[in-house]
Amino acid sequence: MDEKLKDICPLSNWKNTFRQQKVLKIKITPMKNQNPTEEEVLSEKIALFRKKPVLFPQKFSQDTGKKQAVSFFRVGSEFVSAIIASVLLGLGVDAIFETQPFGILGFFIMGSIAGFLNIFRILRKMNDESASKTENETDAHL
């Protein structure tokens, strides 16, 4: 008998539909007006949009993008400058002590390590600053 009912009435499976809506936490509210105007539909959509939680409380602007670009330029330049300085020191050590390839190789490796440590330190500092800004802005929204 259920098979015949499914063929006749497609809404006969309403229990499963209701369960799915309960799992998805969809709140079904009856429409106040069965024939709403465009203005009423739009006002309801605006009200629903305003009730949604803020996903990104940060306010992005052109200044934020410029600050990020400058900070990433700083990270790259610090890495390159650490390597260049270490290679120059390696060349100096090679010239003084006549240990041709070993000074430059050793100082290149040390400069690379120093550059990566600088990058790690700067990015950690930037992350801490952005986390504190996000906390402050989130607290301000509450």
OpenMM code with the backbone's topology and positions (N, CA, C; nanometers):
from openmm import Vec3, app, unit

residues = "MET ASP GLU LYS LEU LYS ASP ILE CYS PRO LEU SER ASN TRP LYS ASN THR PHE ARG GLN GLN LYS VAL LEU LYS ILE LYS ILE THR PRO MET LYS ASN GLN ASN PRO THR GLU GLU GLU VAL LEU SER GLU LYS ILE ALA LEU PHE ARG LYS LYS PRO VAL LEU PHE PRO GLN LYS PHE SER GLN ASP THR GLY LYS LYS GLN ALA VAL SER PHE PHE ARG VAL GLY SER GLU PHE VAL SER ALA ILE ILE ALA SER VAL LEU LEU GLY LEU GLY VAL ASP ALA ILE PHE GLU THR GLN PRO PHE GLY ILE LEU GLY PHE PHE ILE MET GLY SER ILE ALA GLY PHE LEU ASN ILE PHE ARG ILE LEU ARG LYS MET ASN ASP GLU SER ALA SER LYS THR GLU ASN GLU THR ASP ALA HIS LEU".split()
positions = [
    Vec3(0.0816, -0.1190, 0.0000),
    Vec3(0.0000, 0.0000, 0.0000),
    Vec3(0.0863, 0.1257, 0.0000),
    Vec3(0.2016, 0.1193, 0.0645),
    Vec3(0.2908, 0.2344, 0.0666),
    Vec3(0.3424, 0.2667, -0.0727),
    Vec3(0.3670, 0.1636, -0.1542),
    Vec3(0.4164, 0.1864, -0.2902),
    Vec3(0.3124, 0.2618, -0.3723),
    Vec3(0.1863, 0.2240, -0.3581),
    Vec3(0.0802, 0.2935, -0.4307),
    Vec3(0.0699, 0.4384, -0.3846),
    Vec3(0.0858, 0.4588, -0.2554),
    Vec3(0.0767, 0.5932, -0.2012),
    Vec3(0.1912, 0.6808, -0.2530),
    Vec3(0.3118, 0.6237, -0.2653),
    Vec3(0.4257, 0.6993, -0.3172),
    Vec3(0.4031, 0.7394, -0.4623),
    Vec3(0.3402, 0.6500, -0.5388),
    Vec3(0.3130, 0.6819, -0.6789),
    Vec3(0.2082, 0.7923, -0.6910),
    Vec3(0.1102, 0.7880, -0.6055),
    Vec3(0.0022, 0.8852, -0.6140),
    Vec3(0.0441, 1.0199, -0.5557),
    Vec3(0.1044, 1.0166, -0.4375),
    Vec3(0.1377, 1.1403, -0.3664),
    Vec3(0.2886, 1.1463, -0.3417),
    Vec3(0.3583, 1.2355, -0.4083),
    Vec3(0.5031, 1.2421, -0.3888),
    Vec3(0.5421, 1.2914, -0.2493),
    Vec3(0.4493, 1.3501, -0.1766),
    Vec3(0.4803, 1.3977, -0.0425),
    Vec3(0.4591, 1.2912, 0.0640),
    Vec3(0.4349, 1.1675, 0.0208),
    Vec3(0.4118, 1.0621, 0.1185),
    Vec3(0.5386, 1.0300, 0.1969),
    Vec3(0.6518, 1.0709, 0.1455),
    Vec3(0.7783, 1.0462, 0.2132),
    Vec3(0.8145, 1.1657, 0.3025),
    Vec3(0.7170, 1.2273, 0.3618),
    Vec3(0.7383, 1.3488, 0.4392),
    Vec3(0.8175, 1.3234, 0.5666),
    Vec3(0.8090, 1.2014, 0.6203),
    Vec3(0.8825, 1.1730, 0.7436),
    Vec3(1.0330, 1.1820, 0.7197),
    Vec3(1.0809, 1.1230, 0.6107),
    Vec3(1.2243, 1.1297, 0.5809),
    Vec3(1.2671, 1.2729, 0.5514),
    Vec3(1.1827, 1.3456, 0.4811),
    Vec3(1.2147, 1.4848, 0.4519),
    Vec3(1.2238, 1.5644, 0.5809),
    Vec3(1.1318, 1.5388, 0.6723),
    Vec3(1.1335, 1.6095, 0.7998),
    Vec3(1.2588, 1.5745, 0.8795),
    Vec3(1.2972, 1.4474, 0.8761),
    Vec3(1.4192, 1.4064, 0.9467),
    Vec3(1.5418, 1.4749, 0.8877),
    Vec3(1.5492, 1.4838, 0.7566),
    Vec3(1.6633, 1.5499, 0.6929),
    Vec3(1.6685, 1.6968, 0.7333),
    Vec3(1.5546, 1.7609, 0.7380),
    Vec3(1.5519, 1.9015, 0.7759),
    Vec3(1.5921, 1.9190, 0.9222),
    Vec3(1.5571, 1.8222, 1.0048),
    Vec3(1.5944, 1.8299, 1.1446),
    Vec3(1.7456, 1.8131, 1.1600),
    Vec3(1.8039, 1.7225, 1.0833),
    Vec3(1.9482, 1.7009, 1.0881),
    Vec3(2.0214, 1.8244, 1.0386),
    Vec3(1.9742, 1.8835, 0.9325),
    Vec3(2.0388, 2.0016, 0.8766),
    Vec3(2.0047, 2.1288, 0.9531),
    Vec3(1.9170, 2.1174, 1.0524),
    Vec3(1.8745, 2.2307, 1.1348),
    Vec3(1.8129, 2.3423, 1.0511),
    Vec3(1.7293, 2.3023, 0.9598),
    Vec3(1.6574, 2.3997, 0.8781),
    Vec3(1.5300, 2.4357, 0.9519),
    Vec3(1.5117, 2.5616, 0.9729),
    Vec3(1.3912, 2.6066, 1.0418),
    Vec3(1.2866, 2.6439, 0.9377),
    Vec3(1.1758, 2.5733, 0.9419),
    Vec3(1.0688, 2.5985, 0.8466),
    Vec3(0.9666, 2.6889, 0.9140),
    Vec3(0.9456, 2.8034, 0.8551),
    Vec3(0.8455, 2.8956, 0.9083),
    Vec3(0.7392, 2.9175, 0.8018),
    Vec3(0.6144, 2.9153, 0.8426),
    Vec3(0.5093, 2.9391, 0.7437),
    Vec3(0.5134, 3.0841, 0.6969),
    Vec3(0.4813, 3.1014, 0.5717),
    Vec3(0.4800, 3.2367, 0.5164),
    Vec3(0.3600, 3.3123, 0.5718),
    Vec3(0.3839, 3.4375, 0.6050),
    Vec3(0.2757, 3.5195, 0.6580),
    Vec3(0.1731, 3.5493, 0.5496),
    Vec3(0.2250, 3.5764, 0.4342),
    Vec3(0.1392, 3.6116, 0.3225),
    Vec3(0.1653, 3.5107, 0.2112),
    Vec3(0.0624, 3.4462, 0.1628),
    Vec3(0.0810, 3.3447, 0.0596),
    Vec3(0.1174, 3.4049, -0.0753),
    Vec3(0.0831, 3.5281, -0.0989),
    Vec3(0.1190, 3.5962, -0.2234),
    Vec3(0.1984, 3.7228, -0.1897),
    Vec3(0.3240, 3.7061, -0.1518),
    Vec3(0.4005, 3.8243, -0.1110),
    Vec3(0.4419, 3.9085, -0.2317),
    Vec3(0.4556, 4.0353, -0.2066),
    Vec3(0.5041, 4.1242, -0.3117),
    Vec3(0.6565, 4.1155, -0.3154),
    Vec3(0.7143, 4.1758, -0.4173),
    Vec3(0.8599, 4.1726, -0.4304),
    Vec3(0.9266, 4.2438, -0.3134),
    Vec3(0.8650, 4.3508, -0.2657),
    Vec3(0.9212, 4.4254, -0.1527),
    Vec3(0.9226, 4.3409, -0.0259),
    Vec3(0.8152, 4.2644, -0.0028),
    Vec3(0.8096, 4.1793, 0.1159),
    Vec3(0.9136, 4.0688, 0.1089),
    Vec3(0.9287, 4.0087, -0.0090),
    Vec3(1.0286, 3.9029, -0.0266),
    Vec3(1.1679, 3.9591, -0.0031),
    Vec3(1.1933, 4.0763, -0.0587),
    Vec3(1.3239, 4.1390, -0.0422),
    Vec3(1.3505, 4.1745, 0.1037),
    Vec3(1.2502, 4.2265, 0.1725),
    Vec3(1.2699, 4.2625, 0.3135),
    Vec3(1.2942, 4.1381, 0.3990),
    Vec3(1.2276, 4.0262, 0.3672),
    Vec3(1.2525, 3.9017, 0.4399),
    Vec3(1.3939, 3.8512, 0.4146),
    Vec3(1.4411, 3.8614, 0.2899),
    Vec3(1.5775, 3.8184, 0.2585),
    Vec3(1.6799, 3.9049, 0.3312),
    Vec3(1.6544, 4.0331, 0.3373),
    Vec3(1.7461, 4.1236, 0.4079),
    Vec3(1.7482, 4.0894, 0.5565),
    Vec3(1.6323, 4.0617, 0.6134),
    Vec3(1.6264, 4.0265, 0.7555),
    Vec3(1.7019, 3.8964, 0.7823),
    Vec3(1.6871, 3.7972, 0.6938),
    Vec3(1.7603, 3.6718, 0.7098),
    Vec3(1.9105, 3.6937, 0.6964),
    Vec3(1.9496, 3.7785, 0.6036),
    Vec3(2.0920, 3.8060, 0.5833),
    Vec3(2.1527, 3.8736, 0.7054),
    Vec3(2.0775, 3.9619, 0.7671),
    Vec3(2.1286, 4.0326, 0.8856),
    Vec3(2.1399, 3.9401, 1.0059),
    Vec3(2.0613, 3.8325, 1.0090),
    Vec3(2.0671, 3.7385, 1.1205),
    Vec3(2.1859, 3.6438, 1.1096),
    Vec3(2.2455, 3.6298, 0.9901),
    Vec3(2.3570, 3.5370, 0.9722),
    Vec3(2.4768, 3.5832, 1.0541),
    Vec3(2.5527, 3.4864, 1.1081),
    Vec3(2.6718, 3.5251, 1.1840),
    Vec3(2.7797, 3.5813, 1.0915),
    Vec3(2.8629, 3.6642, 1.1471),
    Vec3(2.9710, 3.7250, 1.0702),
    Vec3(3.0828, 3.6229, 1.0568),
    Vec3(3.1153, 3.5849, 0.9332),
    Vec3(3.2208, 3.4873, 0.9111),
    Vec3(3.3584, 3.5503, 0.9222),
    Vec3(3.3740, 3.6676, 0.8668),
    Vec3(3.5022, 3.7364, 0.8682),
    Vec3(3.4828, 3.8729, 0.9328),
    Vec3(3.5071, 3.8829, 1.0638),
    Vec3(3.4835, 4.0109, 1.1295),
    Vec3(3.5851, 4.1173, 1.0916),
    Vec3(3.6944, 4.0769, 1.0270),
    Vec3(3.7961, 4.1745, 0.9887),
    Vec3(3.7428, 4.2621, 0.8774),
    Vec3(3.7811, 4.3866, 0.8818),
    Vec3(3.7442, 4.4778, 0.7750),
    Vec3(3.8633, 4.4897, 0.6816),
    Vec3(3.8456, 4.4397, 0.5610),
    Vec3(3.9538, 4.4444, 0.4645),
    Vec3(3.9450, 4.5741, 0.3857),
    Vec3(4.0579, 4.6339, 0.3664),
    Vec3(4.0631, 4.7571, 0.2903),
    Vec3(4.1888, 4.7559, 0.2056),
    Vec3(4.2077, 4.8622, 0.1317),
    Vec3(4.3283, 4.8720, 0.0505),
    Vec3(4.4506, 4.8848, 0.1395),
    Vec3(4.4355, 4.9492, 0.2547),
    Vec3(4.5483, 4.9636, 0.3462),
    Vec3(4.5961, 4.8277, 0.3956),
    Vec3(4.5022, 4.7359, 0.4233),
    Vec3(4.5389, 4.6029, 0.4694),
    Vec3(4.6188, 4.5303, 0.3627),
    Vec3(4.5764, 4.5395, 0.2386),
    Vec3(4.6488, 4.4751, 0.1294),
    Vec3(4.7880, 4.5328, 0.1118),
    Vec3(4.7992, 4.6649, 0.1247),
    Vec3(4.9305, 4.7286, 0.1116),
    Vec3(5.0225, 4.6874, 0.2257),
    Vec3(4.9681, 4.6799, 0.3461),
    Vec3(5.0491, 4.6390, 0.4608),
    Vec3(5.0987, 4.4960, 0.4441),
    Vec3(5.0125, 4.4087, 0.3929),
    Vec3(5.0539, 4.2706, 0.3715),
    Vec3(5.1607, 4.2622, 0.2638),
    Vec3(5.1456, 4.3397, 0.1575),
    Vec3(5.2451, 4.3377, 0.0506),
    Vec3(5.3798, 4.3869, 0.1014),
    Vec3(5.3785, 4.4924, 0.1809),
    Vec3(5.5035, 4.5454, 0.2357),
    Vec3(5.5669, 4.4443, 0.3303),
    Vec3(5.4862, 4.3782, 0.4121),
    Vec3(5.5421, 4.2818, 0.5069),
    Vec3(5.6004, 4.1608, 0.4346),
    Vec3(5.5367, 4.1152, 0.3279),
    Vec3(5.5927, 4.0024, 0.2536),
    Vec3(5.7172, 4.0433, 0.1758),
    Vec3(5.7216, 4.1676, 0.1299),
    Vec3(5.8431, 4.2178, 0.0658),
    Vec3(5.9566, 4.2215, 0.1673),
    Vec3(5.9239, 4.2593, 0.2902),
    Vec3(6.0249, 4.2625, 0.3963),
    Vec3(6.0780, 4.1225, 0.4243),
    Vec3(5.9893, 4.0234, 0.4285),
    Vec3(6.0312, 3.8855, 0.4539),
    Vec3(6.1274, 3.8389, 0.3452),
    Vec3(6.0924, 3.8639, 0.2206),
    Vec3(6.1785, 3.8216, 0.1101),
    Vec3(6.3123, 3.8926, 0.1103),
    Vec3(6.3107, 4.0220, 0.1376),
    Vec3(6.4368, 4.0970, 0.1358),
    Vec3(6.5271, 4.0560, 0.2515),
    Vec3(6.4696, 4.0226, 0.3668),
    Vec3(6.5533, 3.9767, 0.4783),
    Vec3(6.6172, 3.8424, 0.4466),
    Vec3(6.5451, 3.7551, 0.3803),
    Vec3(6.6014, 3.6246, 0.3442),
    Vec3(6.7163, 3.6421, 0.2451),
    Vec3(6.6935, 3.7218, 0.1424),
    Vec3(6.7971, 3.7426, 0.0401),
    Vec3(6.9179, 3.8137, 0.1002),
    Vec3(6.8946, 3.9126, 0.1849),
    Vec3(7.0076, 3.9861, 0.2437),
    Vec3(7.0902, 3.8970, 0.3360),
    Vec3(7.0262, 3.8042, 0.4079),
    Vec3(7.1014, 3.7118, 0.4935),
    Vec3(7.1918, 3.6227, 0.4094),
    Vec3(7.1428, 3.5757, 0.2966),
    Vec3(7.2244, 3.4896, 0.2104),
    Vec3(7.3382, 3.5695, 0.1474),
    Vec3(7.3095, 3.6898, 0.0988),
    Vec3(7.4139, 3.7714, 0.0347),
    Vec3(7.5235, 3.8062, 0.1355),
    Vec3(7.4849, 3.8456, 0.2562),
    Vec3(7.5847, 3.8804, 0.3580),
    Vec3(7.6705, 3.7598, 0.3940),
    Vec3(7.6077, 3.6438, 0.4067),
    Vec3(7.6852, 3.5248, 0.4430),
    Vec3(7.7786, 3.4823, 0.3301),
    Vec3(7.7350, 3.4947, 0.2057),
    Vec3(7.8222, 3.4596, 0.0928),
    Vec3(7.9413, 3.5549, 0.0867),
    Vec3(7.9189, 3.6829, 0.1105),
    Vec3(8.0303, 3.7788, 0.1120),
    Vec3(8.1283, 3.7471, 0.2250),
    Vec3(8.0759, 3.7102, 0.3419),
    Vec3(8.1648, 3.6683, 0.4508),
    Vec3(8.2426, 3.5427, 0.4123),
    Vec3(8.1746, 3.4501, 0.3468),
    Vec3(8.2422, 3.3281, 0.3015),
    Vec3(8.3525, 3.3576, 0.2022),
    Vec3(8.3279, 3.4510, 0.1103),
    Vec3(8.4322, 3.4903, 0.0147),
    Vec3(8.5504, 3.5542, 0.0874),
    Vec3(8.5213, 3.6351, 0.1888),
    Vec3(8.6288, 3.6972, 0.2669),
    Vec3(8.7112, 3.5942, 0.3416),
    Vec3(8.6441, 3.4965, 0.4030),
    Vec3(8.7156, 3.3900, 0.4746),
    Vec3(8.8000, 3.3091, 0.3773),
    Vec3(8.7446, 3.2793, 0.2598),
    Vec3(8.8212, 3.2049, 0.1589),
    Vec3(8.9440, 3.2834, 0.1137),
    Vec3(8.9303, 3.4138, 0.0979),
    Vec3(9.0433, 3.4952, 0.0521),
    Vec3(9.1516, 3.5044, 0.1592),
    Vec3(9.1111, 3.5153, 0.2860),
    Vec3(9.2096, 3.5304, 0.3934),
    Vec3(9.2804, 3.3983, 0.4232),
    Vec3(9.2032, 3.2917, 0.4385),
    Vec3(9.2607, 3.1638, 0.4801),
    Vec3(9.2900, 3.0696, 0.3634),
    Vec3(9.2619, 3.1093, 0.2424),
    Vec3(9.2860, 3.0313, 0.1205),
    Vec3(9.2224, 2.8917, 0.1289),
    Vec3(9.0975, 2.8866, 0.1709),
    Vec3(9.0191, 2.7620, 0.1747),
    Vec3(8.9061, 2.7770, 0.0742),
    Vec3(8.9418, 2.7756, -0.0532),
    Vec3(8.8569, 2.8220, -0.1619),
    Vec3(8.7091, 2.7792, -0.1553),
    Vec3(8.6680, 2.6568, -0.1643),
    Vec3(8.5225, 2.6369, -0.1709),
    Vec3(8.4549, 2.6255, -0.0345),
    Vec3(8.5326, 2.5985, 0.0705),
    Vec3(8.4694, 2.5619, 0.1976),
    Vec3(8.4124, 2.6815, 0.2739),
    Vec3(8.4769, 2.7939, 0.2679),
    Vec3(8.4264, 2.9121, 0.3379),
    Vec3(8.2936, 2.9586, 0.2811),
    Vec3(8.2871, 2.9666, 0.1491),
    Vec3(8.1630, 3.0130, 0.0863),
    Vec3(8.0499, 2.9123, 0.1078),
    Vec3(8.0811, 2.7826, 0.1016),
    Vec3(7.9764, 2.6813, 0.1235),
    Vec3(7.9256, 2.6850, 0.2676),
    Vec3(8.0178, 2.6910, 0.3618),
    Vec3(7.9776, 2.6928, 0.5028),
    Vec3(7.8954, 2.8157, 0.5374),
    Vec3(7.9417, 2.9313, 0.4911),
    Vec3(7.8684, 3.0542, 0.5219),
    Vec3(7.7369, 3.0629, 0.4444),
    Vec3(7.7310, 3.0033, 0.3246),
    Vec3(7.6040, 2.9995, 0.2510),
    Vec3(7.5001, 2.9193, 0.3294),
    Vec3(7.5425, 2.8056, 0.3832),
    Vec3(7.4502, 2.7224, 0.4619),
    Vec3(7.4058, 2.7972, 0.5879),
    Vec3(7.5019, 2.8610, 0.6565),
    Vec3(7.4657, 2.9362, 0.7775),
    Vec3(7.3746, 3.0552, 0.7443),
    Vec3(7.3996, 3.1215, 0.6313),
    Vec3(7.3146, 3.2333, 0.5907),
    Vec3(7.1737, 3.1883, 0.5558),
    Vec3(7.1631, 3.0718, 0.4917),
    Vec3(7.0300, 3.0183, 0.4596),
    Vec3(6.9528, 2.9865, 0.5867),
    Vec3(7.0211, 2.9259, 0.6827),
    Vec3(6.9553, 2.8946, 0.8103),
    Vec3(6.9126, 3.0233, 0.8804),
    Vec3(7.0008, 3.1223, 0.8810),
    Vec3(6.9666, 3.2504, 0.9442),
    Vec3(6.8479, 3.3161, 0.8732),
    Vec3(6.8441, 3.3081, 0.7398),
    Vec3(6.7323, 3.3648, 0.6645),
    Vec3(6.6006, 3.2974, 0.6981),
    Vec3(6.6021, 3.1640, 0.7073),
    Vec3(6.4796, 3.0925, 0.7425),
    Vec3(6.4356, 3.1241, 0.8853),
    Vec3(6.5313, 3.1377, 0.9764),
    Vec3(6.4950, 3.1744, 1.1135),
    Vec3(6.4345, 3.3149, 1.1184),
    Vec3(6.4882, 3.4063, 1.0380),
    Vec3(6.4303, 3.5414, 1.0308),
    Vec3(6.2878, 3.5367, 0.9776),
    Vec3(6.2664, 3.4583, 0.8725),
    Vec3(6.1314, 3.4446, 0.8154),
    Vec3(6.0356, 3.3883, 0.9200),
    Vec3(6.0796, 3.2840, 0.9884),
    Vec3(5.9949, 3.2220, 1.0906),
    Vec3(5.9597, 3.3226, 1.1997),
    Vec3(6.0576, 3.3991, 1.2462),
    Vec3(6.0360, 3.4969, 1.3525),
    Vec3(5.9388, 3.6063, 1.3073),
    Vec3(5.9572, 3.6572, 1.1856),
    Vec3(5.8712, 3.7652, 1.1356),
    Vec3(5.7280, 3.7161, 1.1156),
    Vec3(5.7123, 3.5988, 1.0550),
    Vec3(5.5773, 3.5464, 1.0305),
    Vec3(5.5055, 3.5133, 1.1613),
    Vec3(5.5790, 3.4643, 1.2601),
    Vec3(5.5173, 3.4370, 1.3899),
    Vec3(5.4695, 3.5676, 1.4539),
    Vec3(5.5501, 3.6722, 1.4438),
    Vec3(5.5119, 3.8025, 1.4980),
    Vec3(5.3885, 3.8569, 1.4256),
    Vec3(5.3854, 3.8435, 1.2914),
    Vec3(5.2698, 3.8898, 1.2141),
    Vec3(5.1450, 3.8117, 1.2529),
    Vec3(5.1592, 3.6808, 1.2749),
    Vec3(5.0457, 3.5973, 1.3127),
    Vec3(4.9924, 3.6375, 1.4498),
    Vec3(5.0820, 3.6636, 1.5440),
    Vec3(5.0387, 3.7067, 1.6771),
    Vec3(4.9659, 3.8401, 1.6710),
    Vec3(5.0159, 3.9329, 1.5895),
    Vec3(4.9508, 4.0632, 1.5762),
    Vec3(4.8124, 4.0502, 1.5143),
    Vec3(4.8003, 3.9671, 1.4100),
    Vec3(4.6692, 3.9521, 1.3456),
    Vec3(4.5715, 3.8802, 1.4376),
    Vec3(4.6210, 3.7850, 1.5173),
    Vec3(4.5328, 3.7155, 1.6113),
    Vec3(4.4824, 3.8112, 1.7186),
    Vec3(4.5690, 3.8988, 1.7675),
    Vec3(4.5244, 3.9942, 1.8694),
    Vec3(4.4265, 4.0954, 1.8105),
    Vec3(4.4484, 4.1371, 1.6842),
    Vec3(4.3540, 4.2286, 1.6193),
    Vec3(4.2186, 4.1616, 1.6012),
    Vec3(4.2204, 4.0341, 1.5602),
    Vec3(4.0955, 3.9612, 1.5395),
    Vec3(4.0209, 3.9458, 1.6715),
    Vec3(4.0937, 3.9158, 1.7795),
    Vec3(4.0286, 3.9039, 1.9105),
    Vec3(3.9656, 4.0359, 1.9518),
    Vec3(4.0382, 4.1451, 1.9321),
    Vec3(3.9857, 4.2762, 1.9701),
    Vec3(3.8628, 4.3123, 1.8885),
    Vec3(3.8649, 4.2833, 1.7581),
    Vec3(3.7498, 4.3152, 1.6732),
    Vec3(3.6319, 4.2261, 1.7064),
    Vec3(3.6583, 4.0982, 1.7383),
    Vec3(3.5506, 4.0078, 1.7747),
    Vec3(3.4876, 4.0518, 1.9060),
    Vec3(3.5704, 4.0931, 2.0015),
    Vec3(3.5169, 4.1424, 2.1282),
    Vec3(3.4357, 4.2693, 2.1071),
    Vec3(3.4776, 4.3520, 2.0134),
    Vec3(3.4049, 4.4760, 1.9860),
    Vec3(3.2681, 4.4466, 1.9250),
    Vec3(3.2577, 4.3380, 1.8441),
    Vec3(3.1290, 4.3031, 1.7825),
    Vec3(3.0316, 4.2483, 1.8854),
    Vec3(3.0831, 4.1883, 1.9915),
    Vec3(2.9950, 4.1308, 2.0929),
    Vec3(2.9435, 4.2416, 2.1795),
] * unit.nanometer
topology = app.Topology()
chain = topology.addChain("A")
for resn in residues:
    res = topology.addResidue(resn, chain)
    for name in ("N", "CA", "C"):
        topology.addAtom(name, app.Element.getBySymbol(name[0]), res)
